[in-house]
Amino acid sequence: MGWLQLKRKATVLPLHTVATTEENCHPAHIECVVISTAQTLQYPLLPEDVPDTELPYIPATTVLDRTLRNGRLWIVVDDIIYDCTDFVFEHPGGSTVIKSFEGKDCTWQFWRFHTREHMRDYGRALRVGRTKGVKNPYKEPPRYVGLRKMGFADDDW
Ligand code: HEM
């Protein structure tokens, strides 16, 4: 699993404030959120009862661009953007793995290590928006195929 050995040094700024301006908003996306200058972020970032489908749409170009997202550490799972800027320091799986997916999709990797309950209890409060077209840098390896099904396990072990 090449992505687990990733040694790329992430340049994550430990920003606790954001300075988003109207210019950062893509005019094609009317739902684009504007956060007022130097606002301290509080978790949950958006009310947890807002369904994923009603989260503000943030274009992939914003997710990919570090400046447009104000240096925030965003990752994408199932087309939902999670702000891990602060959470990364508390992540039980360590900070390196999250930093290595900054501005990227990591859906299949995420679901290899977490359950829906993990997402509900820890991830939901980190949601900042929904997006489309953010790429996962690694192709998902084929999943385990039962040996029995393939006819390689004739004996009864
Ligand atoms: C929304 C972002 C994330 C949240 C809320 C989150 C949450 C968690 C939680 C709650 C645990 C502890 C699980 C347990 O106690 O059983 C955990 C462990 C872990 N996470 Fe994450 N995680 C996030 C992102 C990621 C990403 C992007 C990766 C890698 C692709 C990752 C890899 C891991 C690993 C390797 C562990 C340790 C698993 C183990 O010890 O068995 N996490 N995470």
Backbone and ligand atoms as CSV (ligand in chain L), in Angstrom:
chain,resi,resn,atom,element,x,y,z
A,1,MET,N,N,0.847,-1.190,0.000
A,1,MET,CA,C,0.000,0.000,0.000
A,1,MET,C,C,0.885,1.244,0.000
A,2,GLY,N,N,1.227,1.688,-1.209
A,2,GLY,CA,C,2.153,2.798,-1.345
A,2,GLY,C,C,1.776,4.027,-0.542
A,3,TRP,N,N,0.502,4.320,-0.432
A,3,TRP,CA,C,0.092,5.559,0.234
A,3,TRP,C,C,0.412,5.551,1.730
A,4,LEU,N,N,0.570,4.359,2.307
A,4,LEU,CA,C,0.876,4.310,3.729
A,4,LEU,C,C,2.328,4.639,4.019
A,5,GLN,N,N,3.206,4.394,3.033
A,5,GLN,CA,C,4.620,4.693,3.239
A,5,GLN,C,C,4.964,6.126,2.839
A,6,LEU,N,N,3.947,6.861,2.441
A,6,LEU,CA,C,4.185,8.196,1.930
A,6,LEU,C,C,5.018,9.042,2.885
A,7,LYS,N,N,6.105,9.623,2.354
A,7,LYS,CA,C,7.006,10.384,3.228
A,7,LYS,C,C,6.959,11.885,2.898
A,8,ARG,N,N,6.070,12.268,1.978
A,8,ARG,CA,C,6.029,13.661,1.568
A,8,ARG,C,C,5.821,14.564,2.788
A,9,LYS,N,N,6.617,15.612,2.844
A,9,LYS,CA,C,6.478,16.512,3.984
A,9,LYS,C,C,5.341,17.483,3.712
A,10,ALA,N,N,4.327,17.410,4.523
A,10,ALA,CA,C,3.194,18.315,4.320
A,10,ALA,C,C,3.521,19.671,4.931
A,11,THR,N,N,3.087,20.703,4.259
A,11,THR,CA,C,3.328,22.046,4.783
A,11,THR,C,C,2.014,22.602,5.307
A,12,VAL,N,N,1.633,22.129,6.448
A,12,VAL,CA,C,0.365,22.555,7.029
A,12,VAL,C,C,0.615,23.692,8.008
A,13,LEU,N,N,-0.053,24.791,7.745
A,13,LEU,CA,C,0.076,25.909,8.680
A,13,LEU,C,C,-0.887,25.677,9.828
A,14,PRO,N,N,-0.443,25.795,11.060
A,14,PRO,CA,C,-1.357,25.602,12.181
A,14,PRO,C,C,-2.246,26.823,12.378
A,15,LEU,N,N,-3.010,27.136,11.362
A,15,LEU,CA,C,-3.856,28.322,11.421
A,15,LEU,C,C,-5.083,28.073,12.279
A,16,HIS,N,N,-5.391,29.001,13.097
A,16,HIS,CA,C,-6.617,28.870,13.888
A,16,HIS,C,C,-7.615,29.947,13.508
A,17,THR,N,N,-7.198,30.750,12.565
A,17,THR,CA,C,-8.108,31.773,12.068
A,17,THR,C,C,-8.164,31.650,10.551
A,18,VAL,N,N,-9.209,32.158,9.983
A,18,VAL,CA,C,-9.300,32.156,8.532
A,18,VAL,C,C,-9.510,33.572,8.048
A,19,ALA,N,N,-9.105,33.831,6.854
A,19,ALA,CA,C,-9.292,35.173,6.304
A,19,ALA,C,C,-9.807,35.036,4.883
A,20,THR,N,N,-11.040,34.631,4.787
A,20,THR,CA,C,-11.641,34.415,3.474
A,20,THR,C,C,-12.265,35.710,2.975
A,21,THR,N,N,-12.075,35.996,1.725
A,21,THR,CA,C,-12.684,37.197,1.164
A,21,THR,C,C,-13.621,36.795,0.036
A,22,GLU,N,N,-14.450,37.721,-0.378
A,22,GLU,CA,C,-15.398,37.453,-1.439
A,22,GLU,C,C,-14.705,37.038,-2.740
A,23,GLU,N,N,-13.503,37.582,-2.985
A,23,GLU,CA,C,-12.795,37.256,-4.246
A,23,GLU,C,C,-12.508,35.772,-4.363
A,24,ASN,N,N,-12.400,35.089,-3.217
A,24,ASN,CA,C,-12.088,33.663,-3.248
A,24,ASN,C,C,-13.265,32.824,-3.745
A,25,CYS,N,N,-14.411,33.406,-3.783
A,25,CYS,CA,C,-15.611,32.663,-4.138
A,25,CYS,C,C,-15.739,32.522,-5.640
A,26,HIS,N,N,-16.025,31.327,-6.053
A,26,HIS,CA,C,-16.212,31.069,-7.463
A,26,HIS,C,C,-17.597,31.578,-7.847
A,27,PRO,N,N,-17.681,32.497,-8.819
A,27,PRO,CA,C,-18.987,33.096,-9.120
A,27,PRO,C,C,-20.023,32.089,-9.604
A,28,ALA,N,N,-19.548,30.950,-10.138
A,28,ALA,CA,C,-20.497,29.969,-10.662
A,28,ALA,C,C,-21.214,29.224,-9.548
A,29,HIS,N,N,-20.738,29.383,-8.323
A,29,HIS,CA,C,-21.318,28.606,-7.239
A,29,HIS,C,C,-21.931,29.534,-6.208
A,30,ILE,N,N,-23.212,29.683,-6.332
A,30,ILE,CA,C,-23.880,30.662,-5.479
A,30,ILE,C,C,-23.875,30.249,-4.012
A,31,GLU,N,N,-23.628,28.956,-3.750
A,31,GLU,CA,C,-23.660,28.517,-2.365
A,31,GLU,C,C,-22.317,28.711,-1.661
A,32,CYS,N,N,-21.363,29.203,-2.412
A,32,CYS,CA,C,-20.017,29.377,-1.876
A,32,CYS,C,C,-20.065,30.147,-0.548
A,33,VAL,N,N,-19.365,29.652,0.455
A,33,VAL,CA,C,-19.428,30.288,1.780
A,33,VAL,C,C,-18.345,31.348,1.912
A,34,VAL,N,N,-18.703,32.425,2.517
A,34,VAL,CA,C,-17.701,33.445,2.821
A,34,VAL,C,C,-17.592,33.539,4.343
A,35,ILE,N,N,-16.392,33.279,4.841
A,35,ILE,CA,C,-16.191,33.340,6.285
A,35,ILE,C,C,-15.539,34.680,6.572
A,36,SER,N,N,-16.050,35.380,7.554
A,36,SER,CA,C,-15.534,36.723,7.784
A,36,SER,C,C,-14.073,36.677,8.241
A,37,THR,N,N,-13.369,37.761,7.991
A,37,THR,CA,C,-11.940,37.837,8.250
A,37,THR,C,C,-11.605,37.513,9.711
A,38,ALA,N,N,-10.557,36.689,9.869
A,38,ALA,CA,C,-10.000,36.378,11.183
A,38,ALA,C,C,-11.028,35.811,12.169
A,39,GLN,N,N,-11.951,35.044,11.643
A,39,GLN,CA,C,-12.930,34.414,12.526
A,39,GLN,C,C,-12.305,33.146,13.118
A,40,THR,N,N,-12.469,32.957,14.396
A,40,THR,CA,C,-11.945,31.742,15.011
A,40,THR,C,C,-12.918,30.613,14.722
A,41,LEU,N,N,-12.397,29.486,14.249
A,41,LEU,CA,C,-13.287,28.388,13.912
A,41,LEU,C,C,-13.647,27.601,15.161
A,42,GLN,N,N,-14.910,27.245,15.239
A,42,GLN,CA,C,-15.395,26.475,16.367
A,42,GLN,C,C,-16.027,25.212,15.825
A,43,TYR,N,N,-15.813,24.116,16.533
A,43,TYR,CA,C,-16.404,22.856,16.105
A,43,TYR,C,C,-17.688,22.595,16.885
A,44,PRO,N,N,-18.706,22.057,16.252
A,44,PRO,CA,C,-18.778,21.715,14.840
A,44,PRO,C,C,-18.763,22.960,13.972
A,45,LEU,N,N,-18.142,22.837,12.802
A,45,LEU,CA,C,-18.039,23.985,11.903
A,45,LEU,C,C,-19.408,24.327,11.335
A,46,LEU,N,N,-20.195,23.296,11.069
A,46,LEU,CA,C,-21.570,23.476,10.594
A,46,LEU,C,C,-22.453,22.598,11.473
A,47,PRO,N,N,-23.709,23.000,11.674
A,47,PRO,CA,C,-24.569,22.189,12.546
A,47,PRO,C,C,-24.600,20.727,12.089
A,48,GLU,N,N,-24.506,19.835,13.057
A,48,GLU,CA,C,-24.402,18.423,12.705
A,48,GLU,C,C,-25.696,17.844,12.146
A,49,ASP,N,N,-26.814,18.563,12.346
A,49,ASP,CA,C,-28.061,18.031,11.796
A,49,ASP,C,C,-28.281,18.436,10.335
A,50,VAL,N,N,-27.381,19.214,9.781
A,50,VAL,CA,C,-27.496,19.548,8.346
A,50,VAL,C,C,-27.100,18.308,7.543
A,51,PRO,N,N,-27.993,17.807,6.682
A,51,PRO,CA,C,-27.628,16.634,5.889
A,51,PRO,C,C,-26.506,16.964,4.892
A,52,ASP,N,N,-25.736,15.947,4.527
A,52,ASP,CA,C,-24.623,16.152,3.591
A,52,ASP,C,C,-25.064,16.879,2.321
A,53,THR,N,N,-26.268,16.521,1.845
A,53,THR,CA,C,-26.744,17.085,0.585
A,53,THR,C,C,-27.018,18.585,0.675
A,54,GLU,N,N,-27.163,19.086,1.899
A,54,GLU,CA,C,-27.447,20.524,2.058
A,54,GLU,C,C,-26.239,21.336,2.499
A,55,LEU,N,N,-25.084,20.682,2.515
A,55,LEU,CA,C,-23.859,21.423,2.839
A,55,LEU,C,C,-23.535,22.354,1.684
A,56,PRO,N,N,-22.867,23.474,1.964
A,56,PRO,CA,C,-22.521,24.379,0.858
A,56,PRO,C,C,-21.597,23.703,-0.134
A,57,TYR,N,N,-21.804,24.003,-1.410
A,57,TYR,CA,C,-20.971,23.413,-2.451
A,57,TYR,C,C,-19.682,24.211,-2.584
A,58,ILE,N,N,-18.567,23.514,-2.516
A,58,ILE,CA,C,-17.263,24.163,-2.676
A,58,ILE,C,C,-16.565,23.475,-3.851
A,59,PRO,N,N,-16.232,24.228,-4.901
A,59,PRO,CA,C,-15.671,23.589,-6.088
A,59,PRO,C,C,-14.307,22.940,-5.816
A,60,ALA,N,N,-14.003,21.906,-6.614
A,60,ALA,CA,C,-12.739,21.168,-6.453
A,60,ALA,C,C,-11.536,22.098,-6.535
A,61,THR,N,N,-11.633,23.137,-7.370
A,61,THR,CA,C,-10.502,24.061,-7.523
A,61,THR,C,C,-10.156,24.738,-6.183
A,62,THR,N,N,-11.162,25.009,-5.385
A,62,THR,CA,C,-10.924,25.626,-4.071
A,62,THR,C,C,-10.284,24.614,-3.119
A,63,VAL,N,N,-10.768,23.372,-3.184
A,63,VAL,CA,C,-10.230,22.332,-2.305
A,63,VAL,C,C,-8.742,22.125,-2.602
A,64,LEU,N,N,-8.410,22.120,-3.883
A,64,LEU,CA,C,-7.036,21.853,-4.306
A,64,LEU,C,C,-6.094,23.008,-3.994
A,65,ASP,N,N,-6.613,24.198,-3.981
A,65,ASP,CA,C,-5.767,25.383,-3.855
A,65,ASP,C,C,-5.621,25.811,-2.397
A,66,ARG,N,N,-4.408,25.691,-1.924
A,66,ARG,CA,C,-4.105,25.975,-0.520
A,66,ARG,C,C,-4.464,27.414,-0.125
A,67,THR,N,N,-4.222,28.340,-1.046
A,67,THR,CA,C,-4.509,29.743,-0.751
A,67,THR,C,C,-6.011,29.963,-0.649
A,68,LEU,N,N,-6.760,29.395,-1.598
A,68,LEU,CA,C,-8.212,29.588,-1.584
A,68,LEU,C,C,-8.848,28.999,-0.331
A,69,ARG,N,N,-8.231,27.945,0.187
A,69,ARG,CA,C,-8.813,27.376,1.422
A,69,ARG,C,C,-8.078,27.892,2.658
A,70,ASN,N,N,-7.403,28.989,2.497
A,70,ASN,CA,C,-6.779,29.692,3.629
A,70,ASN,C,C,-5.848,28.819,4.460
A,71,GLY,N,N,-5.157,27.900,3.773
A,71,GLY,CA,C,-4.185,27.067,4.476
A,71,GLY,C,C,-4.819,26.017,5.376
A,72,ARG,N,N,-6.149,25.902,5.311
A,72,ARG,CA,C,-6.822,24.906,6.147
A,72,ARG,C,C,-6.505,23.509,5.619
A,73,LEU,N,N,-6.451,22.546,6.527
A,73,LEU,CA,C,-6.150,21.168,6.136
A,73,LEU,C,C,-7.461,20.451,5.829
A,74,TRP,N,N,-7.814,20.481,4.567
A,74,TRP,CA,C,-9.060,19.828,4.144
A,74,TRP,C,C,-8.750,18.487,3.501
A,75,ILE,N,N,-9.582,17.501,3.802
A,75,ILE,CA,C,-9.519,16.237,3.083
A,75,ILE,C,C,-10.938,15.913,2.605
A,76,VAL,N,N,-11.033,15.027,1.630
A,76,VAL,CA,C,-12.348,14.701,1.070
A,76,VAL,C,C,-12.624,13.208,1.210
A,77,VAL,N,N,-13.802,12.898,1.756
A,77,VAL,CA,C,-14.267,11.510,1.845
A,77,VAL,C,C,-15.692,11.493,1.308
A,78,ASP,N,N,-15.924,10.675,0.300
A,78,ASP,CA,C,-17.262,10.572,-0.316
A,78,ASP,C,C,-17.815,11.938,-0.717
A,79,ASP,N,N,-16.962,12.754,-1.313
A,79,ASP,CA,C,-17.343,14.080,-1.809
A,79,ASP,C,C,-17.750,15.067,-0.707
A,80,ILE,N,N,-17.428,14.736,0.528
A,80,ILE,CA,C,-17.643,15.678,1.637
A,80,ILE,C,C,-16.271,16.165,2.104
A,81,ILE,N,N,-16.199,17.478,2.339
A,81,ILE,CA,C,-14.927,18.076,2.762
A,81,ILE,C,C,-14.877,18.141,4.292
A,82,TYR,N,N,-13.773,17.650,4.857
A,82,TYR,CA,C,-13.575,17.681,6.311
A,82,TYR,C,C,-12.391,18.575,6.627
A,83,ASP,N,N,-12.574,19.477,7.580
A,83,ASP,CA,C,-11.488,20.357,7.993
A,83,ASP,C,C,-10.761,19.698,9.166
A,84,CYS,N,N,-9.572,19.199,8.890
A,84,CYS,CA,C,-8.814,18.461,9.917
A,84,CYS,C,C,-7.701,19.312,10.518
A,85,THR,N,N,-7.746,20.624,10.310
A,85,THR,CA,C,-6.662,21.514,10.755
A,85,THR,C,C,-6.325,21.322,12.241
A,86,ASP,N,N,-7.334,21.233,13.063
A,86,ASP,CA,C,-7.094,21.052,14.496
A,86,ASP,C,C,-7.148,19.573,14.880
A,87,PHE,N,N,-8.085,18.871,14.256
A,87,PHE,CA,C,-8.282,17.456,14.587
A,87,PHE,C,C,-7.025,16.626,14.329
A,88,VAL,N,N,-6.233,17.042,13.354
A,88,VAL,CA,C,-5.060,16.265,12.959
A,88,VAL,C,C,-4.130,15.990,14.144
A,89,PHE,N,N,-4.111,16.921,15.102
A,89,PHE,CA,C,-3.226,16.746,16.264
A,89,PHE,C,C,-3.811,15.769,17.293
A,90,GLU,N,N,-5.085,15.477,17.137
A,90,GLU,CA,C,-5.748,14.552,18.071
A,90,GLU,C,C,-6.038,13.204,17.424
A,91,HIS,N,N,-5.742,13.096,16.153
A,91,HIS,CA,C,-6.124,11.890,15.417
A,91,HIS,C,C,-5.428,10.652,15.983
A,92,PRO,N,N,-6.214,9.620,16.394
A,92,PRO,CA,C,-5.595,8.422,16.974
A,92,PRO,C,C,-4.659,7.701,15.997
A,93,GLY,N,N,-4.870,7.883,14.722
A,93,GLY,CA,C,-4.012,7.244,13.718
A,93,GLY,C,C,-2.792,8.107,13.365
A,94,GLY,N,N,-2.595,9.194,14.077
A,94,GLY,CA,C,-1.433,10.062,13.829
A,94,GLY,C,C,-1.732,11.160,12.821
A,95,SER,N,N,-0.852,12.147,12.792
A,95,SER,CA,C,-1.100,13.299,11.928
A,95,SER,C,C,-0.580,13.095,10.497
A,96,THR,N,N,0.476,12.303,10.352
A,96,THR,CA,C,1.138,12.174,9.047
A,96,THR,C,C,0.177,11.709,7.957
A,97,VAL,N,N,-0.606,10.703,8.307
A,97,VAL,CA,C,-1.471,10.105,7.285
A,97,VAL,C,C,-2.530,11.114,6.802
A,98,ILE,N,N,-3.063,11.919,7.713
A,98,ILE,CA,C,-4.055,12.920,7.297
A,98,ILE,C,C,-3.374,14.023,6.491
A,99,LYS,N,N,-2.232,14.471,6.953
A,99,LYS,CA,C,-1.529,15.539,6.227
A,99,LYS,C,C,-1.189,15.114,4.807
A,100,SER,N,N,-0.913,13.842,4.628
A,100,SER,CA,C,-0.516,13.368,3.290
A,100,SER,C,C,-1.680,13.419,2.298
A,101,PHE,N,N,-2.900,13.589,2.825
A,101,PHE,CA,C,-4.061,13.681,1.928
A,101,PHE,C,C,-4.629,15.099,1.873
A,102,GLU,N,N,-3.862,16.050,2.272
A,102,GLU,CA,C,-4.328,17.443,2.261
A,102,GLU,C,C,-4.798,17.856,0.860
A,103,GLY,N,N,-6.013,18.357,0.778
A,103,GLY,CA,C,-6.556,18.817,-0.506
A,103,GLY,C,C,-6.891,17.685,-1.471
A,104,LYS,N,N,-6.949,16.460,-0.928
A,104,LYS,CA,C,-7.181,15.308,-1.808
A,104,LYS,C,C,-8.339,14.451,-1.317
A,105,ASP,N,N,-8.746,13.564,-2.205
A,105,ASP,CA,C,-9.749,12.581,-1.820
A,105,ASP,C,C,-9.028,11.386,-1.195
A,106,CYS,N,N,-9.590,10.839,-0.111
A,106,CYS,CA,C,-8.988,9.639,0.489
A,106,CYS,C,C,-10.103,8.694,0.931
A,107,THR,N,N,-11.148,8.626,0.104
A,107,THR,CA,C,-12.335,7.857,0.487
A,107,THR,C,C,-12.019,6.397,0.808
A,108,TRP,N,N,-11.380,5.705,-0.124
A,108,TRP,CA,C,-11.219,4.268,0.122
A,108,TRP,C,C,-10.240,3.993,1.264
A,109,GLN,N,N,-9.235,4.851,1.389
A,109,GLN,CA,C,-8.287,4.670,2.490
A,109,GLN,C,C,-9.003,4.893,3.823
A,110,PHE,N,N,-9.860,5.924,3.873
A,110,PHE,CA,C,-10.585,6.219,5.104
A,110,PHE,C,C,-11.414,5.018,5.540
A,111,TRP,N,N,-12.151,4.438,4.595
A,111,TRP,CA,C,-13.062,3.343,4.962
A,111,TRP,C,C,-12.335,2.044,5.276
A,112,ARG,N,N,-11.047,1.976,4.987
A,112,ARG,CA,C,-10.271,0.799,5.401
A,112,ARG,C,C,-10.020,0.806,6.908
A,113,PHE,N,N,-10.049,1.981,7.529
A,113,PHE,CA,C,-9.667,2.085,8.942
A,113,PHE,C,C,-10.785,2.542,9.866
A,114,HIS,N,N,-11.889,2.962,9.292
A,114,HIS,CA,C,-12.925,3.553,10.142
A,114,HIS,C,C,-14.286,2.952,9.848
A,115,THR,N,N,-15.158,3.080,10.840
A,115,THR,CA,C,-16.534,2.632,10.668
A,115,THR,C,C,-17.434,3.859,10.494
A,116,ARG,N,N,-18.685,3.595,10.208
A,116,ARG,CA,C,-19.655,4.698,10.102
A,116,ARG,C,C,-19.772,5.440,11.436
A,117,GLU,N,N,-19.583,4.680,12.507
A,117,GLU,CA,C,-19.679,5.290,13.846
A,117,GLU,C,C,-18.521,6.276,14.070
A,118,HIS,N,N,-17.330,5.909,13.605
A,118,HIS,CA,C,-16.194,6.842,13.713
A,118,HIS,C,C,-16.525,8.142,12.981
A,119,MET,N,N,-17.087,7.979,11.799
A,119,MET,CA,C,-17.408,9.164,10.999
A,119,MET,C,C,-18.482,9.995,11.698
A,120,ARG,N,N,-19.497,9.310,12.214
A,120,ARG,CA,C,-20.585,10.041,12.887
A,120,ARG,C,C,-20.074,10.759,14.144
A,121,ASP,N,N,-19.284,10.060,14.938
A,121,ASP,CA,C,-18.873,10.604,16.237
A,121,ASP,C,C,-17.723,11.606,16.157
A,122,TYR,N,N,-16.851,11.449,15.159
A,122,TYR,CA,C,-15.674,12.331,15.089
A,122,TYR,C,C,-15.620,13.168,13.813
A,123,GLY,N,N,-16.100,12.601,12.716
A,123,GLY,CA,C,-15.960,13.283,11.427
A,123,GLY,C,C,-17.032,14.329,11.168
A,124,ARG,N,N,-18.230,14.049,11.613
A,124,ARG,CA,C,-19.365,14.916,11.249
A,124,ARG,C,C,-19.139,16.377,11.655
A,125,ALA,N,N,-18.526,16.577,12.788
A,125,ALA,CA,C,-18.300,17.941,13.288
A,125,ALA,C,C,-17.249,18.683,12.463
A,126,LEU,N,N,-16.546,17.956,11.619
A,126,LEU,CA,C,-15.466,18.586,10.835
A,126,LEU,C,C,-15.911,18.973,9.431
A,127,ARG,N,N,-17.174,18.709,9.108
A,127,ARG,CA,C,-17.641,18.971,7.738
A,127,ARG,C,C,-17.664,20.470,7.436
A,128,VAL,N,N,-17.169,20.806,6.232
A,128,VAL,CA,C,-17.251,22.214,5.819
A,128,VAL,C,C,-18.051,22.397,4.534
A,129,GLY,N,N,-18.236,21.325,3.783
A,129,GLY,CA,C,-18.981,21.465,2.540
A,129,GLY,C,C,-18.956,20.174,1.743
A,130,ARG,N,N,-19.590,20.265,0.585
A,130,ARG,CA,C,-19.556,19.122,-0.337
A,130,ARG,C,C,-18.877,19.580,-1.607
A,131,THR,N,N,-18.364,18.624,-2.357
A,131,THR,CA,C,-17.632,18.971,-3.566
A,131,THR,C,C,-17.786,17.860,-4.592
A,132,LYS,N,N,-17.163,18.019,-5.730
A,132,LYS,CA,C,-17.181,16.997,-6.792
A,132,LYS,C,C,-15.864,17.082,-7.540
A,133,GLY,N,N,-15.338,15.929,-7.913
A,133,GLY,CA,C,-14.187,15.904,-8.820
A,133,GLY,C,C,-12.819,15.997,-8.163
A,134,VAL,N,N,-12.763,15.944,-6.826
A,134,VAL,CA,C,-11.446,15.925,-6.175
A,134,VAL,C,C,-10.897,14.499,-6.298
A,135,LYS,N,N,-9.658,14.401,-6.749
A,135,LYS,CA,C,-9.110,13.078,-7.100
A,135,LYS,C,C,-8.383,12.402,-5.932
A,136,ASN,N,N,-8.511,11.085,-5.915
A,136,ASN,CA,C,-7.709,10.276,-4.997
A,136,ASN,C,C,-6.402,9.966,-5.726
A,137,PRO,N,N,-5.256,10.263,-5.088
A,137,PRO,CA,C,-3.989,10.065,-5.806
A,137,PRO,C,C,-3.622,8.596,-6.002
A,138,TYR,N,N,-4.299,7.694,-5.318
A,138,TYR,CA,C,-3.948,6.272,-5.407
A,138,TYR,C,C,-5.152,5.454,-5.847
A,139,LYS,N,N,-4.855,4.497,-6.705
A,139,LYS,CA,C,-5.914,3.606,-7.172
A,139,LYS,C,C,-6.186,2.572,-6.076
A,140,GLU,N,N,-7.441,2.290,-5.861
A,140,GLU,CA,C,-7.777,1.315,-4.823
A,140,GLU,C,C,-7.347,-0.079,-5.253
A,141,PRO,N,N,-6.549,-0.778,-4.435
A,141,PRO,CA,C,-6.159,-2.142,-4.794
A,141,PRO,C,C,-7.382,-3.041,-4.773
A,142,PRO,N,N,-7.369,-4.120,-5.566
A,142,PRO,CA,C,-8.533,-4.997,-5.561
A,142,PRO,C,C,-8.768,-5.561,-4.167
A,143,ARG,N,N,-10.035,-5.727,-3.843
A,143,ARG,CA,C,-10.362,-6.247,-2.516
A,143,ARG,C,C,-10.120,-7.745,-2.473
A,144,TYR,N,N,-10.013,-8.285,-1.274
A,144,TYR,CA,C,-9.795,-9.720,-1.069
A,144,TYR,C,C,-10.910,-10.528,-1.724
A,145,VAL,N,N,-10.505,-11.523,-2.488
A,145,VAL,CA,C,-11.492,-12.425,-3.089
A,145,VAL,C,C,-11.334,-13.763,-2.395
A,146,GLY,N,N,-12.425,-14.310,-1.880
A,146,GLY,CA,C,-12.366,-15.561,-1.121
A,146,GLY,C,C,-11.700,-16.667,-1.922
A,147,LEU,N,N,-10.739,-17.363,-1.306
A,147,LEU,CA,C,-10.045,-18.456,-1.992
A,147,LEU,C,C,-11.010,-19.558,-2.385
A,148,ARG,N,N,-11.980,-19.811,-1.490
A,148,ARG,CA,C,-12.933,-20.889,-1.732
A,148,ARG,C,C,-13.675,-20.639,-3.047
A,149,LYS,N,N,-14.092,-19.393,-3.230
A,149,LYS,CA,C,-14.844,-19.020,-4.421
A,149,LYS,C,C,-14.013,-19.258,-5.687
A,150,MET,N,N,-12.690,-19.057,-5.542
A,150,MET,CA,C,-11.827,-19.210,-6.700
A,150,MET,C,C,-11.401,-20.661,-6.910
A,151,GLY,N,N,-11.811,-21.546,-5.983
A,151,GLY,CA,C,-11.497,-22.956,-6.152
A,151,GLY,C,C,-10.108,-23.346,-5.680
A,152,PHE,N,N,-9.462,-22.472,-4.894
A,152,PHE,CA,C,-8.115,-22.783,-4.421
A,152,PHE,C,C,-8.127,-23.453,-3.044
A,153,ALA,N,N,-9.282,-23.565,-2.442
A,153,ALA,CA,C,-9.323,-24.089,-1.087
A,153,ALA,C,C,-10.301,-25.256,-1.018
A,154,ASP,N,N,-9.889,-26.362,-1.581
A,154,ASP,CA,C,-10.765,-27.514,-1.637
A,154,ASP,C,C,-10.884,-28.223,-0.288
A,155,ASP,N,N,-9.778,-28.226,0.458
A,155,ASP,CA,C,-9.846,-28.865,1.785
A,155,ASP,C,C,-10.622,-27.955,2.732
A,156,ASP,N,N,-11.000,-28.497,3.859
A,156,ASP,CA,C,-11.953,-27.803,4.724
A,156,ASP,C,C,-11.321,-26.916,5.785
A,157,TRP,N,N,-10.278,-26.206,5.503
A,157,TRP,CA,C,-9.672,-25.358,6.544
A,157,TRP,C,C,-10.428,-24.067,6.659
L,1,HEM,C1,C,-12.375,13.002,8.913
L,1,HEM,C2,C,-11.150,12.583,9.165
L,1,HEM,C3,C,-10.829,11.482,10.138
L,1,HEM,C4,C,-11.431,11.146,11.320
L,1,HEM,C5,C,-12.612,11.856,11.967
L,1,HEM,C6,C,-10.730,9.997,11.864
L,1,HEM,C7,C,-11.037,9.363,13.049
L,1,HEM,C8,C,-10.345,8.314,13.583
L,1,HEM,C9,C,-10.666,7.658,14.820
L,1,HEM,C10,C,-11.847,7.999,15.723
L,1,HEM,C11,C,-9.752,6.677,15.004
L,1,HEM,C12,C,-9.687,5.672,16.178
L,1,HEM,C13,C,-10.377,4.400,15.750
L,1,HEM,C14,C,-10.480,3.383,16.852
L,1,HEM,O1,O,-10.281,3.711,18.015
L,1,HEM,O2,O,-10.782,2.243,16.536
L,1,HEM,C15,C,-8.851,6.688,13.879
L,1,HEM,C16,C,-7.801,5.836,13.695
L,1,HEM,C17,C,-7.071,5.751,12.543
L,1,HEM,N1,N,-7.227,6.513,11.410
L,1,HEM,FE1,FE,-8.452,8.086,11.218
L,1,HEM,N2,N,-9.734,9.645,11.005
L,1,HEM,C18,C,-9.760,10.517,9.938
L,1,HEM,C19,C,-8.969,10.487,8.820
L,1,HEM,C20,C,-8.087,9.491,8.524
L,1,HEM,C21,C,-7.411,9.342,7.279
L,1,HEM,C22,C,-7.555,10.269,6.080
L,1,HEM,C23,C,-6.643,8.213,7.389
L,1,HEM,C24,C,-5.773,7.568,6.354
L,1,HEM,C25,C,-6.100,7.497,5.116
L,1,HEM,C26,C,-6.812,7.690,8.711
L,1,HEM,C27,C,-6.184,6.560,9.210
L,1,HEM,C28,C,-6.337,6.082,10.476
L,1,HEM,C29,C,-5.546,4.997,11.001
L,1,HEM,C30,C,-4.442,4.245,10.275
L,1,HEM,C31,C,-6.005,4.785,12.309
L,1,HEM,C32,C,-5.508,3.756,13.311
L,1,HEM,C33,C,-6.320,2.504,13.099
L,1,HEM,C34,C,-5.968,1.433,14.111
L,1,HEM,O3,O,-5.303,1.722,15.080
L,1,HEM,O4,O,-6.438,0.325,13.891
L,1,HEM,N3,N,-7.710,8.479,9.366
L,1,HEM,N4,N,-9.246,7.689,13.033
